[in-house]
Amino acid sequence: SASKSRAYFPPTFHKIGKFTHATAVPERLIQTANHFYTDTTGDWICLELNRWELEKTCGIVTVFEEAMPVGERETGRDW
């Protein structure tokens, strides 16, 4: 379980260079999930992040970048 006053980092956070994949375009969430994670088993939860609170409370700065590959899977052609 995660504490409200501590940041949670996914298991791959350090493996992929201290990076957490997210989207600022909620309308693309299903397309993104289907593209990258269809072979992942288990339950999923969807989190809504507040970039201002992340920085103020946890010191986490949000950086917007172009779409990036996840593991060996490249991004979609139209991203």
C-alpha positions in Angstrom: 0.0 0.0 0.0 1.1 3.6 -0.6 1.2 6.4 1.9 -0.6 9.6 0.9 2.5 11.5 1.8 5.0 9.4 -0.2 5.3 9.0 -4.0 4.7 5.6 -5.5 7.1 4.4 -8.2 6.3 1.5 -10.5 8.6 -1.5 -10.6 10.1 -0.4 -14.0 10.9 3.2 -12.8 14.6 2.7 -12.3 15.0 0.2 -15.2 13.8 2.7 -17.8 15.7 5.7 -16.5 13.5 7.1 -13.7 10.6 7.6 -16.1 6.9 6.9 -15.7 4.8 6.7 -18.8 1.6 8.8 -18.6 -0.6 10.7 -21.0 -2.1 14.2 -20.8 -4.7 13.3 -23.4 -7.3 11.2 -21.6 -9.1 10.5 -24.9 -6.1 8.5 -26.1 -5.8 6.4 -22.9 -7.5 3.3 -24.3 -5.7 3.4 -27.6 -2.3 3.8 -25.8 -3.1 0.9 -23.4 -4.2 -1.4 -26.2 -1.1 -0.5 -28.2 1.5 -1.1 -25.5 -0.1 -3.4 -22.9 -2.4 -6.0 -24.4 -0.1 -8.8 -23.4 0.1 -7.7 -19.8 -2.0 -9.8 -17.4 -3.7 -8.8 -14.2 -6.0 -6.0 -13.1 -5.5 -2.4 -14.1 -6.3 0.8 -12.3 -6.4 4.2 -13.8 -5.0 7.1 -11.9 -5.6 10.8 -12.4 -2.5 12.7 -11.6 -2.3 16.4 -10.7 1.1 17.7 -11.8 1.0 20.7 -9.5 0.3 18.5 -6.5 3.0 16.0 -7.5 5.6 18.8 -7.5 4.3 20.6 -4.4 3.9 17.5 -2.3 6.5 15.1 -3.6 9.0 17.2 -5.5 8.2 15.4 -8.7 8.5 17.6 -11.8 6.4 16.6 -14.8 8.1 16.8 -18.2 6.2 16.6 -21.4 7.9 14.8 -24.2 7.1 13.1 -27.5 5.6 9.6 -27.3 8.3 7.1 -26.3 8.6 3.4 -26.9 7.7 1.1 -24.0 10.3 -1.7 -23.7 10.8 -3.1 -27.3 7.4 -1.8 -28.5 7.6 1.4 -30.7 5.0 4.1 -30.6 2.1 4.2 -33.1 2.8 5.7 -36.5 0.4 8.7 -36.1 1.7 9.8 -32.6 
